[in-house]
Amino acid sequence: MPKSKRQRVVHTSVVQKKPSKEKSASLYSAVQAAADAYQHIFVFSVDNMRNTYLKDVRQNFSEDGRLFFGKTKVMAKALGMTVETEHAPGLAKLTKYLKGSVGILCTSREPEAVLEYFNGYTEVDFARAGTKATRRFVIPAGVVYSRGGEAAIEDDLPLPHSLEVTVRKWGMPTRMDKGKVMLDQEYVVAEDEQELNSQQTALLKLFGVAMAEFKVQVLSYWSASSQEVVEVNSEAAVEPMEEG
């Protein structure tokens, strides 16, 4: 039987996906082009990474810079990891900061302005499992309210009875009484500095308690005019990177 000549459906995700080597080569070239185009290169780390907020940062520098948050080894090789291979004089001193969850910002904006921007940029979001609580959160005994005691009773509403099964599944020893969700004694959702699990973060989000702070920490920067690297965050633990 002859093969059907009908067109096959090919998903665009399969067509558009770049091979890993092609992505790395593209990143390598883009980093070197940006290093040539801008006067300063900053290495930064991110606390409580959120793509939404990083997008805001990227937008802020869209007219006078370019931000990269990709494979650190590829970015380090693009800038140069030794004096012999550095893309511009002095860059080898910068690449030792490219380890862990870090990115680079290439910009012509003056360092003082960049540091001032990042020092003032903070966004608060709901914590994810594995992060540490920034404070103690306790839900009082009695009727459970939607804000878990964070708001005055007159400004709050009782937790919908339909959520009783859910919060009990997440560890709260609740019960129903005349259509209201009740706690016989106060319930500690999180202690200060405690590493949170998925049930705790789910409860914190349900009660509207945000404990994650998105913050960009500048570790160091290089300037084309001086060809020197300035360390900003002296507490950053930096180890030499391997060339592998």
Secondary structure per residue as TSV (DSSP state, phi and psi in degrees):
chain	resnum	aa	ss	phi	psi
A	1	M	-	360.0	130.2
A	2	P	-	-64.5	148.5
A	3	K	-	-68.5	145.0
A	4	S	-	-65.4	139.2
A	5	K	-	-96.6	6.0
A	6	R	S	-64.5	144.9
A	7	Q	-	-69.8	138.1
A	8	R	-	-88.2	146.2
A	9	V	-	-83.2	122.6
A	10	V	-	-115.8	120.4
A	11	H	-	-65.1	136.2
A	12	T	H	-64.6	-26.8
A	13	S	H	-63.5	-31.2
A	14	V	H	-75.7	-38.6
A	15	V	H	-70.5	-42.1
A	16	Q	H	-85.3	-14.1
A	17	K	-	-69.7	124.7
A	18	K	-	-84.3	141.4
A	19	P	-	-61.6	155.3
A	20	S	H	-59.0	-42.2
A	21	K	H	-64.8	-36.3
A	22	E	H	-68.1	-38.8
A	23	K	H	-63.2	-43.7
A	24	S	H	-64.9	-41.1
A	25	A	H	-64.9	-39.2
A	26	S	H	-65.4	-43.2
A	27	L	H	-64.2	-43.4
A	28	Y	H	-56.7	-48.7
A	29	S	H	-67.0	-40.2
A	30	A	H	-66.2	-38.9
A	31	V	H	-65.7	-43.3
A	32	Q	H	-66.6	-38.1
A	33	A	H	-64.3	-41.2
A	34	A	H	-68.4	-35.8
A	35	A	H	-63.5	-33.5
A	36	D	H	-75.9	-31.1
A	37	A	H	-85.4	-25.1
A	38	Y	-	-119.4	158.8
A	39	Q	S	-83.7	-25.2
A	40	H	E	-133.3	147.0
A	41	I	E	-128.0	121.0
A	42	F	E	-107.5	139.6
A	43	V	E	-105.9	130.2
A	44	F	E	-135.5	153.2
A	45	S	E	-112.3	163.3
A	46	V	E	-127.7	128.6
A	47	D	E	-93.0	131.9
A	48	N	S	54.1	63.9
A	49	M	-	-54.7	129.6
A	50	R	-	-138.3	123.5
A	51	N	H	-60.5	-33.9
A	52	T	H	-60.7	-45.6
A	53	Y	H	-75.2	-33.7
A	54	L	H	-64.8	-32.9
A	55	K	H	-64.2	-37.7
A	56	D	H	-64.1	-41.3
A	57	V	H	-64.1	-44.1
A	58	R	H	-59.4	-40.6
A	59	Q	H	-65.4	-36.5
A	60	N	H	-62.2	-31.0
A	61	F	T	-104.5	14.8
A	62	S	T	-64.8	-27.3
A	63	E	T	-93.4	-19.8
A	64	D	T	-137.7	30.9
A	65	G	E	-178.0	178.9
A	66	R	E	-146.0	134.2
A	67	L	E	-110.5	137.6
A	68	F	E	-125.1	134.2
A	69	F	-	-138.9	75.2
A	70	G	S	-128.5	-149.3
A	71	K	-	-68.7	120.4
A	72	T	H	-64.8	-36.6
A	73	K	H	-66.0	-37.5
A	74	V	H	-67.3	-43.4
A	75	M	H	-64.6	-39.1
A	76	A	H	-65.0	-42.3
A	77	K	H	-67.1	-33.7
A	78	A	H	-65.2	-38.7
A	79	L	H	-80.5	-29.1
A	80	G	-	107.4	125.0
A	81	M	S	-100.1	-7.4
A	82	T	S	-136.3	165.7
A	83	V	T	-60.0	-34.1
A	84	E	T	-72.2	-30.7
A	85	T	T	-107.2	-3.6
A	86	E	-	-62.1	140.7
A	87	H	S	-70.1	-29.4
A	88	A	S	-146.7	153.0
A	89	P	T	-54.5	127.8
A	90	G	T	96.6	-14.4
A	91	L	G	-68.9	-24.3
A	92	A	G	-61.8	-28.8
A	93	K	G	-71.8	-22.6
A	94	L	T	-82.3	-33.0
A	95	T	G	-69.2	-15.8
A	96	K	G	-67.4	-16.7
A	97	Y	G	-86.1	-7.6
A	98	L	-	-86.2	77.4
A	99	K	-	-146.4	144.5
A	100	G	S	79.3	-154.6
A	101	S	S	-86.4	81.4
A	102	V	E	-131.6	163.4
A	103	G	E	-137.5	177.4
A	104	I	E	-128.3	147.0
A	105	L	E	-122.9	119.5
A	106	C	E	-102.1	124.0
A	107	T	E	-155.1	159.6
A	108	S	-	-101.4	0.7
A	109	R	S	-67.7	141.3
A	110	E	-	-62.1	142.7
A	111	P	H	-52.9	-39.9
A	112	E	H	-60.0	-40.3
A	113	A	H	-70.0	-38.6
A	114	V	H	-65.4	-46.3
A	115	L	H	-64.5	-38.7
A	116	E	H	-63.9	-40.9
A	117	Y	H	-62.2	-49.4
A	118	F	H	-69.1	-34.1
A	119	N	H	-64.0	-28.2
A	120	G	H	-98.9	-1.1
A	121	Y	-	-101.1	112.7
A	122	T	E	-143.0	136.7
A	123	E	E	-128.0	137.4
A	124	V	E	-103.5	133.6
A	125	D	E	-140.0	175.8
A	126	F	-	-75.4	140.0
A	127	A	-	-70.7	152.7
A	128	R	-	-110.8	160.0
A	129	A	T	-56.2	136.4
A	130	G	T	101.8	-19.4
A	131	T	S	-85.5	164.5
A	132	K	B	-97.7	141.9
A	133	A	-	-66.7	141.2
A	134	T	S	-92.3	-8.4
A	135	R	S	-164.7	172.1
A	136	R	-	-82.8	138.8
A	137	F	E	-132.3	119.3
A	138	V	E	-125.6	133.3
A	139	I	E	-95.8	123.2
A	140	P	-	-65.3	157.6
A	141	A	S	-69.1	158.1
A	142	G	E	105.5	-152.0
A	143	V	E	-64.9	131.9
A	144	V	-	-86.7	125.4
A	145	Y	B	-102.7	160.9
A	146	S	T	-60.9	-27.3
A	147	R	T	-101.3	6.7
A	148	G	T	60.9	31.7
A	149	G	T	91.6	-0.3
A	150	E	S	-77.1	-20.0
A	151	A	S	-120.8	156.8
A	152	A	-	-62.5	146.6
A	153	I	G	-55.6	-39.3
A	154	E	G	-68.0	-16.8
A	155	D	G	-104.0	6.1
A	156	D	-	-124.0	172.8
A	157	L	-	-128.7	148.2
A	158	P	B	-60.2	146.4
A	159	L	-	-61.6	131.2
A	160	P	-	-54.9	137.7
A	161	H	G	-61.5	-24.2
A	162	S	G	-66.8	-16.6
A	163	L	G	-94.2	-1.6
A	164	E	H	-61.1	-43.9
A	165	V	H	-62.6	-37.8
A	166	T	H	-66.6	-49.6
A	167	V	H	-67.9	-31.1
A	168	R	H	-67.3	-37.4
A	169	K	H	-63.8	-30.6
A	170	W	T	-87.8	9.2
A	171	G	T	109.1	-8.3
A	172	M	-	-78.7	128.8
A	173	P	-	-81.4	65.2
A	174	T	E	-90.1	166.5
A	175	R	E	-149.6	163.2
A	176	M	E	-97.3	138.9
A	177	D	E	-144.1	107.8
A	178	K	T	55.0	43.1
A	179	G	T	82.9	4.2
A	180	K	E	-117.3	145.6
A	181	V	E	-80.6	127.1
A	182	M	E	-123.7	152.7
A	183	L	E	-123.2	128.6
A	184	D	S	-76.0	-24.1
A	185	Q	S	-147.2	160.5
A	186	E	-	-58.6	150.4
A	187	Y	E	-123.8	123.2
A	188	V	E	-85.0	111.5
A	189	V	E	-79.5	-41.8
A	190	A	E	-152.9	145.1
A	191	E	-	-102.9	151.4
A	192	D	T	-57.4	132.5
A	193	E	T	72.0	4.7
A	194	Q	-	-77.6	137.9
A	195	E	B	-73.1	126.1
A	196	L	-	-87.4	141.9
A	197	N	-	-99.9	178.4
A	198	S	H	-65.5	-32.3
A	199	Q	H	-69.5	-40.5
A	200	Q	H	-65.2	-44.4
A	201	T	H	-65.9	-33.1
A	202	A	H	-65.5	-42.5
A	203	L	H	-66.1	-42.6
A	204	L	H	-59.7	-42.5
A	205	K	H	-66.9	-41.0
A	206	L	H	-60.2	-39.8
A	207	F	T	-91.0	7.3
A	208	G	T	73.3	28.9
A	209	V	-	-102.4	109.4
A	210	A	-	-94.8	127.9
A	211	M	-	-126.8	2.6
A	212	A	E	-103.7	129.1
A	213	E	E	-111.3	113.8
A	214	F	E	-78.0	119.8
A	215	K	E	-144.0	134.3
A	216	V	E	-98.0	126.0
A	217	Q	E	-110.4	116.5
A	218	V	E	-77.5	124.7
A	219	L	E	-89.9	-42.2
A	220	S	E	-167.7	168.4
A	221	Y	E	-151.1	154.4
A	222	W	E	-116.6	141.8
A	223	S	E	-120.8	134.7
A	224	A	T	-64.9	-35.0
A	225	S	T	-67.0	-40.1
A	226	S	T	-95.4	-20.3
A	227	Q	T	58.0	28.8
A	228	E	E	-118.9	157.3
A	229	V	E	-107.5	130.6
A	230	V	E	-109.4	123.8
A	231	E	E	-83.9	130.3
A	232	V	-	-103.0	-48.7
A	233	N	-	-99.8	96.8
A	234	S	T	-71.9	-14.8
A	235	E	T	-86.8	-6.9
A	236	A	-	-66.9	129.5
A	237	A	-	-80.9	115.2
A	238	V	-	-122.0	131.2
A	239	E	-	-125.4	147.9
A	240	P	-	-59.6	141.0
A	241	M	-	-87.4	148.4
A	242	E	-	-85.1	153.0
A	243	E	-	-83.0	0.8
A	244	G	-	-63.0	360.0
